[in-house]
Amino acid sequence: MNIYEVIFIIASILIGGGGTYYFVSQGQYIATILFLIGSILVLVIYGLLWFGPSGEYAGKKVPWPPVINTCPDYLTYFKRTVSGSSSPTDTCVDRTGVSRNGSITVFPPDGNSNSPDSCFFVLKKGASKADLCKETIAAGLTWEGITDGESCFNPAGGSTGPATGPAVPGANCPST
């Protein structure tokens, strides 16, 4: 049930109950019956129109998470230019020390592109979610929508189970 549906139900109860109470308190019993029948009819029609199977506010499944971050959780994007390289590399750096196995070392406050390679999590262009999952697990990190650090995320139904080890091909990761 979505929030719009809950709001509609509450508003329907208030409109139906409030209008009925008003006419009963005025002693207008025929108007009460007409209002009650009319309001039920209108609210049911709009309820089906808005929240029915093809309604505007129908409970449409939205993939979770709606957006996957550029970097794993708590890492910061860093465009690294290595001397001798013609193009910059997309990487992420760990400024707080969240890598559980120490694969990614803390990026020093005065760090730059010439910092040790162990300070960088390299983002490969066009990498599949399965590859990102394996690399993230191997680095001892988590990444919302990719992995919880132990198993890969499967949008069809949660995680795919425990990974069998770092960077193992097909380690229970989705193929997309």
Backbone as CSV, one residue per row, in Angstrom:
resi,resn,N_x,N_y,N_z,CA_x,CA_y,CA_z,C_x,C_y,C_z
1,MET,0.856,-1.163,0.000,0.000,0.000,0.000,0.909,1.235,0.000
2,ASN,0.603,2.182,-0.850,1.435,3.376,-0.897,0.800,4.515,-0.101
3,ILE,1.563,5.555,0.115,1.125,6.662,0.967,-0.084,7.376,0.378
4,TYR,-0.160,7.479,-0.944,-1.307,8.143,-1.570,-2.596,7.379,-1.303
5,GLU,-2.507,6.071,-1.311,-3.677,5.250,-1.050,-4.137,5.412,0.399
6,VAL,-3.192,5.472,1.320,-3.533,5.674,2.730,-4.202,7.036,2.917
7,ILE,-3.644,8.066,2.293,-4.230,9.404,2.388,-5.635,9.414,1.796
8,PHE,-5.831,8.725,0.668,-7.157,8.658,0.041,-8.157,7.968,0.956
9,ILE,-7.752,6.892,1.596,-8.654,6.160,2.489,-9.049,7.034,3.674
10,ILE,-8.072,7.724,4.270,-8.375,8.597,5.411,-9.299,9.735,4.982
11,ALA,-8.997,10.355,3.835,-9.849,11.437,3.336,-11.250,10.925,3.032
12,SER,-11.372,9.728,2.485,-12.684,9.153,2.181,-13.499,8.944,3.445
13,ILE,-12.857,8.449,4.489,-13.561,8.237,5.757,-14.025,9.574,6.337
14,LEU,-13.133,10.561,6.276,-13.500,11.878,6.812,-14.621,12.526,6.007
15,ILE,-14.555,12.445,4.688,-15.598,13.045,3.841,-16.920,12.298,4.024
16,GLY,-16.868,10.979,3.919,-18.096,10.185,4.055,-18.709,10.302,5.430
17,GLY,-17.873,10.154,6.465,-18.377,10.228,7.836,-18.810,11.635,8.221
18,GLY,-18.020,12.632,7.822,-18.340,14.020,8.155,-19.620,14.485,7.498
19,GLY,-19.781,14.186,6.215,-21.001,14.584,5.509,-22.222,13.886,6.059
20,THR,-22.095,12.612,6.336,-23.214,11.852,6.893,-23.596,12.403,8.262
21,TYR,-22.608,12.665,9.091,-22.880,13.226,10.423,-23.583,14.575,10.324
22,TYR,-23.139,15.403,9.381,-23.754,16.722,9.217,-25.243,16.595,8.897
23,PHE,-25.590,15.755,7.914,-26.991,15.632,7.522,-27.831,14.970,8.607
24,VAL,-27.277,14.002,9.326,-28.020,13.364,10.426,-28.264,14.384,11.536
25,SER,-27.234,15.189,11.860,-27.395,16.172,12.940,-28.402,17.261,12.577
26,GLN,-28.635,17.477,11.288,-29.625,18.462,10.838,-31.017,17.848,10.712
27,GLY,-31.098,16.526,10.901,-32.385,15.852,10.793,-32.830,15.628,9.363
28,GLN,-31.935,15.730,8.416,-32.256,15.545,6.994,-31.887,14.112,6.585
29,TYR,-32.803,13.187,6.857,-32.511,11.768,6.666,-32.489,11.356,5.199
30,ILE,-33.309,11.937,4.373,-33.282,11.627,2.935,-31.968,12.141,2.339
31,ALA,-31.570,13.351,2.735,-30.294,13.900,2.259,-29.128,13.044,2.747
32,THR,-29.256,12.493,3.962,-28.205,11.616,4.496,-28.037,10.396,3.614
33,ILE,-29.144,9.766,3.261,-29.100,8.562,2.424,-28.550,8.898,1.046
34,LEU,-29.013,9.983,0.441,-28.511,10.381,-0.882,-27.019,10.720,-0.833
35,PHE,-26.602,11.462,0.219,-25.191,11.811,0.341,-24.341,10.559,0.530
36,LEU,-24.788,9.663,1.374,-24.026,8.444,1.655,-23.866,7.603,0.391
37,ILE,-24.953,7.392,-0.345,-24.882,6.615,-1.593,-24.008,7.341,-2.624
38,GLY,-24.201,8.632,-2.776,-23.424,9.403,-3.748,-21.943,9.441,-3.412
39,SER,-21.616,9.670,-2.144,-20.199,9.742,-1.777,-19.530,8.376,-1.915
40,ILE,-20.207,7.305,-1.549,-19.623,5.963,-1.739,-19.371,5.712,-3.219
41,LEU,-20.355,6.041,-4.053,-20.211,5.837,-5.496,-19.024,6.632,-6.060
42,VAL,-18.947,7.909,-5.737,-17.860,8.756,-6.253,-16.501,8.285,-5.727
43,LEU,-16.406,7.991,-4.443,-15.122,7.586,-3.862,-14.663,6.228,-4.384
44,VAL,-15.597,5.307,-4.608,-15.222,4.008,-5.181,-14.737,4.174,-6.618
45,ILE,-15.436,4.992,-7.405,-15.021,5.210,-8.795,-13.628,5.831,-8.843
46,TYR,-13.403,6.886,-8.064,-12.078,7.506,-8.064,-11.019,6.588,-7.453
47,GLY,-11.387,5.822,-6.449,-10.442,4.870,-5.863,-9.977,3.844,-6.890
48,LEU,-10.913,3.304,-7.671,-10.540,2.346,-8.720,-9.765,3.020,-9.845
49,LEU,-10.168,4.236,-10.190,-9.482,4.965,-11.248,-8.035,5.264,-10.868
50,TRP,-7.807,5.679,-9.646,-6.459,6.054,-9.209,-5.628,4.876,-8.722
51,PHE,-6.256,3.912,-8.024,-5.490,2.845,-7.380,-5.788,1.456,-7.911
52,GLY,-6.580,1.355,-8.974,-6.868,0.066,-9.589,-5.631,-0.494,-10.286
53,PRO,-5.775,-1.644,-10.949,-4.619,-2.303,-11.574,-3.860,-1.432,-12.571
54,SER,-4.554,-0.581,-13.309,-3.860,0.274,-14.275,-3.952,1.740,-13.863
55,GLY,-4.220,1.983,-12.580,-4.387,3.344,-12.093,-3.094,4.131,-12.037
56,GLU,-3.283,5.442,-11.951,-2.141,6.363,-11.915,-1.265,6.126,-10.688
57,TYR,-1.877,5.768,-9.562,-1.131,5.564,-8.325,-1.073,4.090,-7.920
58,ALA,-1.260,3.203,-8.873,-1.231,1.770,-8.570,0.129,1.412,-8.004
59,GLY,0.179,0.375,-7.199,1.419,-0.040,-6.551,2.435,-0.581,-7.531
60,LYS,3.049,0.304,-8.278,4.050,-0.100,-9.257,5.353,-0.404,-8.542
61,LYS,5.970,-1.503,-8.908,7.236,-1.895,-8.300,8.344,-0.996,-8.830
62,VAL,9.074,-0.379,-7.929,10.205,0.460,-8.289,11.458,-0.293,-7.878
63,PRO,12.420,-0.429,-8.792,13.636,-1.160,-8.410,14.365,-0.452,-7.273
64,TRP,14.978,-1.242,-6.403,15.708,-0.661,-5.292,17.152,-1.038,-5.376
65,PRO,18.036,-0.162,-5.152,17.830,1.259,-4.952,17.522,1.940,-6.275
66,PRO,16.815,3.054,-6.247,16.457,3.714,-7.498,17.679,4.214,-8.265
67,VAL,18.740,4.576,-7.547,19.979,5.040,-8.170,21.143,4.370,-7.453
68,ILE,22.096,3.880,-8.212,23.290,3.295,-7.611,24.381,4.359,-7.616
69,ASN,24.999,4.561,-6.464,26.030,5.581,-6.329,27.219,5.310,-7.239
70,THR,27.984,6.353,-7.514,29.169,6.242,-8.357,30.229,5.384,-7.691
71,CYS,30.366,5.499,-6.388,31.399,4.786,-5.634,30.760,3.894,-4.578
72,PRO,31.526,2.909,-4.082,31.031,2.116,-2.958,30.710,3.009,-1.759
73,ASP,29.975,2.459,-0.811,29.537,3.213,0.365,30.714,3.851,1.086
74,TYR,30.581,5.116,1.412,31.527,5.924,2.177,32.835,6.220,1.454
75,LEU,32.938,5.911,0.176,34.107,6.293,-0.597,33.791,7.556,-1.382
76,THR,34.825,8.278,-1.768,34.672,9.548,-2.465,35.244,9.432,-3.865
77,TYR,34.520,9.969,-4.841,34.981,9.939,-6.230,36.250,10.779,-6.370
78,PHE,37.217,10.254,-7.150,38.482,10.951,-7.380,38.937,10.656,-8.801
79,LYS,39.094,11.690,-9.618,39.592,11.513,-10.988,41.108,11.551,-10.916
80,ARG,41.725,10.401,-11.143,43.173,10.251,-10.977,43.874,10.394,-12.320
81,THR,44.875,11.264,-12.362,45.708,11.425,-13.547,47.097,10.933,-13.196
82,VAL,47.476,9.814,-13.778,48.790,9.227,-13.517,49.769,9.795,-14.533
83,SER,50.952,10.164,-14.060,51.948,10.705,-14.987,52.297,9.644,-16.026
84,GLY,52.367,10.060,-17.265,52.642,9.143,-18.371,51.381,8.605,-19.016
85,SER,50.225,8.848,-18.399,48.954,8.381,-18.949,48.293,9.533,-19.694
86,SER,47.658,9.217,-20.800,47.041,10.269,-21.613,45.667,10.690,-21.096
87,SER,44.966,9.804,-20.406,43.622,10.152,-19.933,43.491,9.857,-18.446
88,PRO,42.671,10.641,-17.753,42.463,10.404,-16.319,41.648,9.126,-16.088
89,THR,41.830,8.545,-14.916,41.134,7.321,-14.537,40.100,7.648,-13.471
90,ASP,38.910,7.080,-13.597,37.864,7.251,-12.587,38.165,6.301,-11.434
91,THR,38.324,6.849,-10.242,38.598,6.038,-9.056,37.774,6.560,-7.889
92,CYS,37.820,5.810,-6.798,37.210,6.212,-5.542,38.273,6.082,-4.463
93,VAL,38.224,6.954,-3.474,39.202,6.912,-2.387,38.476,6.782,-1.053
94,ASP,39.144,6.122,-0.134,38.621,5.890,1.209,39.238,6.929,2.139
95,ARG,38.457,7.906,2.555,38.976,8.972,3.427,38.781,8.658,4.903
96,THR,38.034,7.590,5.227,37.737,7.300,6.629,38.215,5.936,7.110
97,GLY,38.616,5.053,6.214,39.098,3.730,6.621,38.004,2.702,6.777
98,VAL,37.115,2.557,5.793,36.001,1.618,5.906,36.301,0.236,5.332
99,SER,37.394,0.063,4.644,37.723,-1.249,4.080,37.975,-2.225,5.224
100,ARG,37.190,-3.318,5.264,37.289,-4.272,6.364,38.541,-5.140,6.304
101,ASN,39.086,-5.336,5.123,40.264,-6.192,5.028,41.544,-5.416,4.713
102,GLY,41.467,-4.104,4.669,42.647,-3.280,4.452,43.134,-3.220,3.018
103,SER,42.356,-3.724,2.064,42.766,-3.682,0.658,42.879,-2.253,0.148
104,ILE,41.960,-1.417,0.581,41.991,-0.002,0.214,42.475,0.751,1.451
105,THR,43.618,1.390,1.343,44.150,2.128,2.478,43.557,3.530,2.510
106,VAL,43.624,4.141,3.665,43.056,5.479,3.838,43.840,6.473,2.980
107,PHE,43.086,7.260,2.242,43.673,8.295,1.386,44.155,9.428,2.280
108,PRO,45.429,9.785,2.198,45.945,10.835,3.092,45.309,12.194,2.799
109,PRO,45.186,13.036,3.817,44.584,14.357,3.618,45.310,15.188,2.564
110,ASP,46.611,15.008,2.460,47.381,15.745,1.464,47.647,14.887,0.225
111,GLY,46.838,13.827,0.029,47.045,12.899,-1.085,46.763,13.524,-2.433
112,ASN,47.340,12.916,-3.457,47.128,13.370,-4.830,47.166,12.163,-5.752
113,SER,47.221,12.388,-7.047,47.219,11.298,-8.024,48.425,10.392,-7.890
114,ASN,49.501,10.866,-7.271,50.718,10.060,-7.122,50.728,9.236,-5.846
115,SER,49.634,9.222,-5.092,49.531,8.391,-3.893,49.627,6.931,-4.303
116,PRO,49.959,6.044,-3.373,50.082,4.616,-3.714,48.794,4.052,-4.319
117,ASP,48.935,3.063,-5.191,47.778,2.432,-5.838,46.801,1.842,-4.827
118,SER,47.286,1.457,-3.647,46.412,0.849,-2.639,45.391,1.848,-2.080
119,CYS,45.553,3.127,-2.389,44.609,4.152,-1.920,43.403,4.287,-2.848
120,PHE,43.426,3.616,-3.993,42.403,3.855,-5.013,41.594,2.604,-5.315
121,PHE,40.285,2.791,-5.432,39.375,1.758,-5.926,39.050,2.170,-7.357
122,VAL,39.554,1.429,-8.324,39.420,1.807,-9.732,38.033,1.435,-10.241
123,LEU,37.387,2.397,-10.892,36.082,2.172,-11.516,36.307,1.862,-12.989
124,LYS,35.997,0.650,-13.396,36.190,0.254,-14.789,34.954,0.604,-15.586
125,LYS,35.139,1.285,-16.686,34.010,1.679,-17.539,33.350,0.440,-18.131
126,GLY,32.035,0.402,-18.085,31.282,-0.687,-18.682,31.327,-1.982,-17.895
127,ALA,31.811,-1.957,-16.662,31.862,-3.181,-15.860,30.450,-3.605,-15.474
128,SER,30.215,-4.908,-15.469,28.896,-5.425,-15.087,28.742,-5.361,-13.569
129,LYS,27.499,-5.505,-13.101,27.267,-5.513,-11.661,27.975,-6.689,-11.000
130,ALA,28.061,-7.801,-11.703,28.753,-8.967,-11.153,30.230,-8.666,-10.935
131,ASP,30.855,-8.013,-11.899,32.271,-7.661,-11.753,32.463,-6.645,-10.630
132,LEU,31.574,-5.640,-10.578,31.660,-4.649,-9.504,31.483,-5.308,-8.143
133,CYS,30.578,-6.274,-8.074,30.329,-6.984,-6.823,31.586,-7.718,-6.370
134,LYS,32.208,-8.451,-7.267,33.419,-9.219,-6.918,34.535,-8.294,-6.450
135,GLU,34.734,-7.192,-7.167,35.800,-6.253,-6.798,35.506,-5.587,-5.454
136,THR,34.245,-5.256,-5.210,33.867,-4.605,-3.956,34.062,-5.549,-2.782
137,ILE,33.646,-6.802,-2.926,33.836,-7.793,-1.861,35.321,-8.021,-1.617
138,ALA,36.108,-8.120,-2.701,37.548,-8.327,-2.566,38.213,-7.158,-1.832
139,ALA,37.658,-5.948,-1.988,38.222,-4.771,-1.328,37.706,-4.606,0.099
140,GLY,36.797,-5.477,0.535,36.261,-5.389,1.895,35.306,-4.235,2.083
141,LEU,34.533,-3.925,1.044,33.625,-2.781,1.075,32.185,-3.226,0.877
142,THR,31.267,-2.299,1.056,29.856,-2.508,0.724,29.473,-1.473,-0.317
143,TRP,28.417,-1.781,-1.070,27.956,-0.854,-2.109,26.462,-1.069,-2.284
144,GLU,25.660,-0.138,-1.814,24.200,-0.249,-1.884,23.756,-0.524,-3.312
145,GLY,23.007,-1.596,-3.503,22.522,-1.977,-4.825,23.465,-2.919,-5.553
146,ILE,24.669,-3.116,-5.028,25.642,-4.022,-5.642,25.923,-5.181,-4.691
147,THR,26.373,-4.875,-3.464,26.704,-5.913,-2.497,26.602,-5.379,-1.078
148,ASP,26.350,-6.299,-0.147,26.368,-5.935,1.265,27.720,-6.260,1.889
149,GLY,28.672,-6.634,1.052,30.009,-6.978,1.516,30.213,-8.469,1.668
150,GLU,29.121,-9.234,1.673,29.212,-10.680,1.799,28.538,-11.409,0.644
151,SER,27.490,-10.820,0.097,26.789,-11.434,-1.018,26.365,-10.345,-1.994
152,CYS,26.093,-10.764,-3.198,25.730,-9.806,-4.242,24.234,-9.542,-4.228
153,PHE,23.860,-8.344,-4.610,22.456,-7.933,-4.626,21.787,-8.455,-5.881
154,ASN,20.631,-9.060,-5.701,19.837,-9.557,-6.808,18.524,-8.793,-6.802
155,PRO,18.293,-7.901,-7.783,17.088,-7.068,-7.744,15.793,-7.866,-7.727
156,ALA,15.808,-9.116,-8.173,14.590,-9.916,-8.206,14.179,-10.379,-6.815
157,GLY,15.121,-10.457,-5.896,14.732,-10.958,-4.588,15.811,-10.859,-3.550
158,GLY,16.372,-9.717,-3.316,17.373,-9.559,-2.268,18.740,-10.003,-2.701
159,SER,19.475,-10.625,-1.791,20.836,-11.036,-2.111,20.837,-12.436,-2.703
160,THR,21.957,-12.800,-3.314,22.064,-14.090,-3.969,22.735,-15.124,-3.093
161,GLY,22.955,-14.813,-1.844,23.608,-15.749,-0.946,25.056,-15.372,-0.748
162,PRO,25.740,-16.082,0.138,27.111,-15.714,0.433,28.028,-15.925,-0.761
163,ALA,28.953,-15.013,-0.915,29.947,-15.149,-1.976,30.962,-16.203,-1.540
164,THR,31.508,-16.955,-2.487,32.428,-18.033,-2.153,33.857,-17.563,-1.991
165,GLY,34.120,-16.318,-2.219,35.474,-15.802,-2.053,35.670,-14.603,-2.943
166,PRO,36.734,-13.877,-2.705,36.958,-12.675,-3.501,37.347,-12.995,-4.927
167,ALA,36.758,-12.236,-5.836,37.097,-12.287,-7.257,37.029,-13.679,-7.860
168,VAL,36.067,-14.488,-7.395,35.879,-15.810,-7.976,34.820,-15.685,-9.054
169,PRO,35.099,-16.062,-10.303,34.090,-15.937,-11.353,32.811,-16.675,-10.978
170,GLY,31.689,-15.990,-11.134,30.392,-16.590,-10.852,30.140,-16.778,-9.367
171,ALA,30.755,-15.979,-8.504,30.622,-16.139,-7.065,29.247,-15.686,-6.588
172,ASN,28.213,-16.365,-7.061,26.838,-16.070,-6.679,26.414,-14.656,-7.011
173,CYS,27.029,-14.036,-7.990,26.695,-12.668,-8.360,25.795,-12.685,-9.590
174,PRO,24.904,-11.708,-9.689,24.056,-11.637,-10.874,24.884,-11.337,-12.106
175,SER,24.369,-11.710,-13.246,25.125,-11.537,-14.475,24.919,-10.176,-15.118
176,THR,24.027,-9.357,-14.547,23.778,-8.043,-15.138,24.445,-6.959,-14.358
